[in-house]
Each structure stands twice: as structure tokens, then as C-alpha cells.
């Protein structure tokens, strides 16, 4: 069943990445905002580390955000971010749109693989298509 676990983890990772890309787009006009991305899927699978994503508080009276449901995923600065704008913002809507399309395609592929695996398992058990 490692196949189903891997497909499920991939979809969780893609979901987390979509959240970060959405945050980047939401902050496209925020001065000095630096584009972010998440750690590679391979790192999530290899490490399966502790939950590290959540809201960062800068004052003791701030409300603490909920940690990420996906363990092993860390949010980091986007090393592939394009040149910063005049106000220091490194979010490029074009680049974020490309990444969102890649995420959508990856999610569709993972879902199809998951479905095909289920179909094969059903065929093996029942012998009926």
C-alpha cells in the first residue's frame, strides 16, 4: 500500500504548496514581501519531520496560528524568485501563475494515479472491471 501512501502524501504536499503560492499572490503589492515556496517533496518524504509551518508571532499577545497538517514541509524563501520590484517585493504574478498551473497539473496526475491504483486493486480482488 506504499503506492497509495505516496500518492496521498504528494497531494498533501501539493495542497501545502498551493497555500504558499496563494499567500504570495495575496501579498503581491506588499512592500518588502519576499516570495516563498515550500521544501521539495523529496525532503518531506525523506525526513517526515516535525510540523514546522504556521503563523509567526512577533508579540506575545498575538494569536498563535495552527501548525500545518502536513509534517515534513517547511516554508522557505523562494530561491527562484524573479527580480524584486522597486518596493522590494519579489513576488511576480506571472511566476506564481506558472507555479499554480504546475501544482494543478501535479495534483491532477497524482489523483489519476491514485484512482488507477484503486481500479487495479478492485480488478485484482473482484476480477470485474
C-alpha positions as CSV (number, residue, x, y, z in Angstrom):
1,X,0.0,0.0,0.0
2,X,3.0,2.3,-0.2
3,X,1.8,3.4,-3.6
4,X,-1.4,4.9,-2.1
5,X,0.5,6.5,0.8
6,X,2.9,8.1,-1.7
7,X,0.1,9.5,-3.9
8,X,-1.7,10.8,-0.8
9,X,1.5,12.5,0.5
10,X,2.1,14.0,-2.9
11,X,-1.4,15.5,-2.9
12,X,-0.9,16.9,0.6
13,X,2.4,18.4,-0.4
14,X,0.8,20.0,-3.5
15,X,-2.0,21.4,-1.3
16,X,0.5,23.0,1.1
17,X,2.4,24.4,-1.9
18,X,-0.8,25.9,-3.2
19,X,-1.4,27.6,0.1
20,X,2.0,29.3,0.0
21,X,1.6,30.3,-3.6
22,X,-1.8,31.8,-2.7
23,X,-0.2,33.8,0.1
24,X,2.4,35.1,-2.3
25,X,-0.2,36.3,-4.7
26,X,-2.2,37.9,-1.9
27,X,0.9,39.8,-0.9
28,X,2.0,40.8,-4.4
29,X,1.6,44.5,-3.5
30,X,3.0,44.4,0.0
31,X,6.3,46.4,0.2
32,X,9.4,44.3,1.0
33,X,7.4,41.0,0.9
34,X,9.7,38.1,-0.2
35,X,8.2,35.3,-2.3
36,X,8.1,31.9,-0.5
37,X,7.9,28.3,-1.5
38,X,8.0,25.0,0.4
39,X,10.7,22.4,0.8
40,X,10.9,19.8,-2.0
41,X,8.6,16.8,-1.9
42,X,11.6,14.5,-1.7
43,X,12.6,16.2,1.6
44,X,9.2,15.7,3.0
45,X,9.3,12.0,2.2
46,X,12.8,11.5,3.4
47,X,12.5,13.4,6.6
48,X,8.9,13.2,7.5
49,X,9.9,15.8,10.1
50,X,8.0,17.7,12.7
51,X,5.3,20.2,11.8
52,X,7.1,23.4,11.2
53,X,4.7,25.7,9.3
54,X,2.4,28.1,11.0
55,X,2.0,31.8,11.6
56,X,4.9,33.5,13.1
57,X,4.0,35.8,16.0
58,X,6.0,38.9,16.8
59,X,4.3,39.8,20.0
60,X,3.3,37.7,23.0
61,X,-0.4,38.9,22.7
62,X,-0.7,37.8,19.1
63,X,-2.9,34.8,18.3
64,X,-0.8,31.7,17.5
65,X,-1.7,30.1,14.2
66,X,-2.4,26.4,13.7
67,X,0.5,24.3,12.5
68,X,0.5,22.8,9.1
69,X,-1.3,19.5,8.8
70,X,1.5,18.1,6.6
71,X,4.6,17.1,8.5
72,X,8.0,17.5,7.0
73,X,7.1,20.6,5.0
74,X,8.9,23.8,5.7
75,X,8.2,27.2,4.2
76,X,11.3,29.0,3.0
77,X,12.3,31.9,0.8
78,X,11.9,31.2,-2.9
79,X,15.4,30.9,-4.3
80,X,13.9,31.1,-7.9
81,X,12.0,34.3,-7.3
82,X,12.5,36.9,-10.0
83,X,14.0,40.3,-9.5
84,X,12.4,42.5,-6.8
85,X,10.3,45.4,-7.8
86,X,11.1,49.0,-6.8
87,X,9.4,48.5,-3.4
88,X,11.5,45.3,-2.6
89,X,8.7,42.8,-3.3
90,X,9.9,39.7,-5.0
91,X,6.5,38.3,-6.0
92,X,6.0,38.1,-9.7
93,X,2.3,37.3,-10.6
94,X,3.5,35.7,-13.8
95,X,5.8,33.3,-12.0
96,X,3.2,32.5,-9.3
97,X,0.7,31.7,-12.0
98,X,3.1,29.3,-13.7
99,X,3.7,27.6,-10.3
100,X,-0.1,27.4,-9.7
101,X,-0.5,25.7,-13.1
102,X,2.2,23.2,-12.3
103,X,0.6,22.5,-8.9
104,X,-2.8,21.9,-10.6
105,X,-1.3,19.6,-13.2
106,X,0.7,17.7,-10.5
107,X,-2.5,17.3,-8.4
108,X,-4.4,16.0,-11.4
109,X,-1.7,13.5,-12.1
110,X,-1.5,12.3,-8.5
111,X,-5.3,11.9,-8.3
112,X,-5.3,9.9,-11.6
113,X,-2.6,7.6,-10.4
114,X,-4.5,7.1,-7.1
115,X,-7.7,6.3,-9.0
116,X,-5.9,3.9,-11.4
117,X,-4.3,2.1,-8.4
118,X,-7.7,1.7,-6.9
119,X,-9.1,0.4,-10.1
120,X,-6.3,-2.2,-10.4
121,X,-6.8,-3.2,-6.8
122,X,-10.5,-3.6,-7.4
123,X,-9.9,-5.6,-10.6
124,X,-7.4,-7.9,-8.7
125,X,-9.9,-8.6,-5.9
126,X,-13.1,-8.9,-7.8
127,X,-11.9,-9.8,-11.3
128,X,-14.5,-7.4,-12.7
129,X,-13.8,-4.1,-14.4
